[in-house]
Amino acid sequence: MTDQVMAAIDGSQFSEGVSDYAAWASQALDAPLTLLHVVDNHPQTAEADLSGNIGLGSREHLLEELSQLDEQRAKVAQEQGRLMLKAAKERAMEKGVADPATRQRNGTLVETLEELESEIRLLVVGKHSQMTPQDSDYLGYNLERVVRTLHRPILMVSEAFKTPQKVMIAFDGSKTTRKGVEMMAKSPLFNGIPCHVVIVGGDTGDNRSQLDWALKTLRDAGHEAEGAIRAGEVEETLRRYQEENGIDLLVMGAYGHSRIRHLLVGSTTTTMLRKASVPVLLLR
């Protein structure tokens, strides 16, 4: 049953933000919160060919010691994960979540989330994992694979929690982004938050008609909404609009063939995600 807000906690600098945004979403959606930590149990040491340097018996002894070391590392990682989950649960309860669940799994993050996908209503993840560089131009390998694999809404967190005051949807009139507008109109996640709809392109009759539809859909649902059509390069135009209008949550479609959604197709997962300074909600 797809009813849970699930937060992937990994000990990176974004983990507290992930926990806090997940707690906010859980309460706004009136949905259960699950805090997840995945211990990657793949061996950390490679079995090198040492036979030319040391005797066979010594080599076997060394590999046995390396295997024991891997087991010890796995136990430490599991204990660290339990402590992280305990701290995240306490933090979520302090923020008003009644009974957050915790789960620890062995494996890879992507494989684990694929197994749990049917239970997820919204996934909250950090921009980087614990093991990836914190350079703002680098997108975590796990995040890119998760975005490409899952068919659930994903909230990517890039900063400490801040209650969203303004939300912007990058809109192009496609099926995915029209569904995004309808979701925004209906979802309690956006109650009381002014919504901005931005089309990157020419001020044509078709774009104007699409924008009018989006604004009417939001306003009919009781939202304060405004929109704009801006010409220019997609990423730069959206980023400038976000900065000029104090947007603190961006909503985008994750895949497709339009100019906007095409940013998320290719060897990396979008300039928008790599450069994002605010949380990004990705829709499929």
C-alpha positions in Angstrom: 0.0 0.0 0.0 1.5 3.3 -1.1 0.8 5.3 2.0 4.2 6.0 3.7 6.5 8.9 3.7 9.9 7.2 3.6 13.1 8.9 4.5 16.5 7.4 3.5 18.9 8.2 6.3 22.6 7.6 5.6 24.7 9.7 8.0 25.5 12.4 5.4 25.3 16.1 6.1 21.8 16.1 4.7 20.4 13.4 7.0 18.9 15.9 9.5 17.3 17.8 6.7 16.0 14.6 5.2 14.5 13.6 8.6 12.9 17.1 9.1 11.4 17.4 5.6 10.0 13.9 5.9 8.5 14.7 9.3 6.9 17.8 7.8 5.5 15.9 4.8 4.3 13.1 7.0 2.2 15.5 9.1 1.0 17.5 6.1 -0.1 14.4 4.2 -1.4 12.7 7.4 0.7 9.7 6.3 2.9 7.3 8.4 6.6 8.1 8.5 9.2 5.4 8.0 12.9 6.1 8.5 15.1 3.8 6.5 18.8 3.0 6.7 20.5 0.6 4.3 23.7 -1.1 5.2 25.6 -1.8 2.0 27.0 -5.3 2.8 29.1 -5.6 -0.3 32.7 -6.5 0.7 34.9 -3.5 1.2 38.1 -5.3 0.4 39.0 -6.8 -2.9 40.7 -10.2 -3.2 44.0 -9.2 -4.9 46.3 -11.7 -6.5 49.2 -11.7 -4.0 50.7 -15.1 -4.9 53.6 -13.5 -6.6 54.6 -11.6 -3.5 53.9 -13.9 -0.6 53.5 -17.6 -0.1 50.2 -19.3 -0.7 49.7 -20.0 3.0 50.3 -16.4 3.9 47.9 -15.3 1.2 45.2 -17.5 2.6 45.8 -16.2 6.1 45.7 -12.6 4.8 42.4 -13.1 3.0 40.9 -14.7 6.1 41.9 -11.7 8.1 40.4 -9.4 5.5 37.2 -11.4 5.6 37.0 -11.0 9.3 37.7 -7.3 9.0 34.7 -7.0 6.5 32.5 -8.7 9.1 33.6 -6.3 11.8 33.0 -3.3 9.5 29.5 -4.6 8.8 28.7 -4.9 12.5 29.9 -1.4 13.1 27.9 -0.1 10.2 24.8 -1.8 11.5 25.3 -0.4 14.9 25.9 3.1 13.5 22.8 2.8 11.5 20.7 1.8 14.5 22.0 4.8 16.4 21.2 7.1 13.4 17.7 5.7 13.2 17.1 6.1 16.9 18.3 9.7 16.8 16.2 10.4 13.7 13.1 8.9 15.3 13.5 11.0 18.4 14.0 14.1 16.2 10.8 13.3 14.2 8.8 12.8 17.4 10.0 16.1 18.8 8.6 17.7 15.6 5.2 16.1 16.2 5.2 12.8 14.4 3.4 10.4 16.7 5.0 7.0 16.0 7.6 7.0 13.2 8.8 3.5 12.2 12.4 2.6 11.7 13.8 0.0 9.3 17.3 -1.2 8.7 18.1 -3.3 5.6 21.2 -5.0 4.2 21.9 -4.5 0.5 22.0 -1.5 -1.8 19.8 1.6 -1.5 18.4 1.2 -5.0 17.6 -2.5 -4.7 16.0 -1.9 -1.3 13.8 1.0 -2.5 12.7 -1.1 -5.5 11.6 -3.8 -3.1 9.7 -1.3 -0.9 8.3 0.8 -3.8 4.8 -0.4 -3.4 4.7 1.0 0.2 6.0 4.5 -0.7 3.8 7.5 -1.2 6.7 10.0 -1.0 10.5 9.3 -0.8 12.7 11.9 0.8 16.5 11.6 0.1 19.6 13.8 0.4 21.3 15.4 -2.5 24.5 13.4 -1.8 25.2 10.2 0.0 27.7 9.8 2.8 30.3 8.4 0.5 30.2 11.0 -2.3 31.9 14.4 -2.5 29.9 17.4 -1.2 30.7 19.6 -4.2 27.5 21.3 -5.3 28.2 20.3 -8.9 28.3 16.6 -8.0 25.1 14.5 -7.9 25.2 11.5 -5.7 25.4 8.2 -7.6 22.7 6.6 -5.5 20.3 9.6 -6.0 20.7 9.5 -9.8 20.0 5.7 -9.8 17.0 6.2 -7.5 15.5 8.9 -9.7 15.9 6.8 -12.8 14.5 3.6 -11.1 11.6 4.5 -8.9 8.1 5.6 -10.1 7.2 7.5 -6.9 7.4 11.1 -6.1 10.9 11.9 -4.7 11.8 14.9 -2.6 15.5 15.7 -2.9 16.8 17.7 0.0 19.8 20.0 -0.4 19.8 22.0 2.8 18.6 22.1 6.4 14.8 22.2 6.9 12.9 25.3 6.2 9.1 25.4 6.2 8.3 26.0 2.5 6.7 29.5 1.9 6.6 29.5 -1.9 6.5 26.6 -4.3 7.3 26.7 -8.1 6.4 24.2 -10.7 8.3 24.1 -14.0 5.4 23.7 -16.4 5.4 22.8 -20.1 1.8 21.6 -20.7 2.9 18.0 -21.0 0.9 15.1 -19.4 3.4 14.8 -16.6 3.5 18.5 -15.6 -0.3 18.8 -16.0 -0.6 15.9 -13.5 1.8 17.8 -11.3 -0.4 20.9 -11.3 -3.4 18.7 -10.4 -1.4 17.0 -7.7 -0.4 20.4 -6.3 -4.0 21.6 -6.4 -5.3 18.5 -4.4 -2.4 17.7 -2.1 -2.5 18.8 1.5 1.3 19.1 1.2 0.8 22.5 -0.4 -2.1 23.9 1.7 -1.6 27.5 2.4 1.6 27.8 0.2 1.5 30.3 -2.7 2.2 28.5 -6.0 4.1 29.8 -8.9 3.8 28.3 -12.4 6.6 29.0 -14.8 6.8 28.2 -18.5 10.1 28.5 -20.2 9.5 29.5 -23.9 7.9 32.1 -26.1 4.8 34.1 -25.1 2.6 32.2 -27.6 -1.1 31.6 -27.6 -0.6 28.0 -26.8 1.7 28.7 -23.8 -0.6 31.4 -22.6 -3.6 28.9 -22.8 -1.6 26.3 -20.9 -0.6 28.8 -18.2 -4.2 30.0 -17.8 -5.3 26.3 -17.3 -2.7 25.7 -14.6 -3.5 28.9 -12.7 -7.3 28.2 -12.9 -6.7 24.7 -11.7 -4.8 25.9 -8.6 -7.1 28.8 -7.9 -10.2 26.7 -8.1 -8.7 24.5 -5.5 -8.2 27.5 -3.2 -4.6 28.2 -3.8 -2.9 31.6 -4.2 -1.3 31.2 -7.6 0.6 33.3 -10.1 2.5 32.4 -13.2 5.0 33.6 -15.8 6.2 32.8 -19.3 10.0 33.4 -19.6 12.2 33.1 -22.6 15.7 31.7 -22.2 17.8 28.7 -21.4 15.7 26.4 -19.2 18.0 25.9 -16.1 19.2 29.5 -15.9 15.7 30.9 -16.5 14.1 28.8 -13.8 17.0 29.4 -11.3 16.7 33.2 -11.9 13.0 33.1 -11.3 13.4 31.1 -8.2 15.9 33.5 -6.7 14.0 36.6 -7.7 10.8 35.3 -6.1 12.1 33.6 -3.0 11.0 30.2 -4.1 12.0 27.5 -1.5 10.5 24.4 -3.1 10.7 23.4 -6.8 8.4 20.8 -8.4 9.5 19.2 -11.7 8.6 16.2 -13.9 11.4 13.6 -13.9 11.4 12.2 -17.4 10.2 12.9 -20.8 11.0 14.6 -24.1 10.1 18.2 -23.5 12.8 20.9 -23.1 12.4 20.9 -19.3 12.1 17.2 -18.6 14.8 16.4 -21.1 17.3 17.9 -18.6 16.9 14.7 -16.6 17.9 12.4 -19.4 21.5 11.7 -20.3 24.7 10.7 -18.6 23.9 12.8 -15.5 20.7 13.5 -13.7 20.0 17.1 -14.6 21.6 20.4 -14.2 18.7 21.4 -12.2 19.3 18.8 -9.5 23.1 19.4 -9.5 22.7 23.1 -9.1 19.7 23.1 -6.8 19.9 25.2 -3.6 16.4 24.3 -2.6 14.5 21.0 -2.2 13.2 19.6 -5.5 10.1 17.4 -5.7 10.4 15.1 -8.7 7.2 13.7 -10.2 6.8 10.7 -12.6 
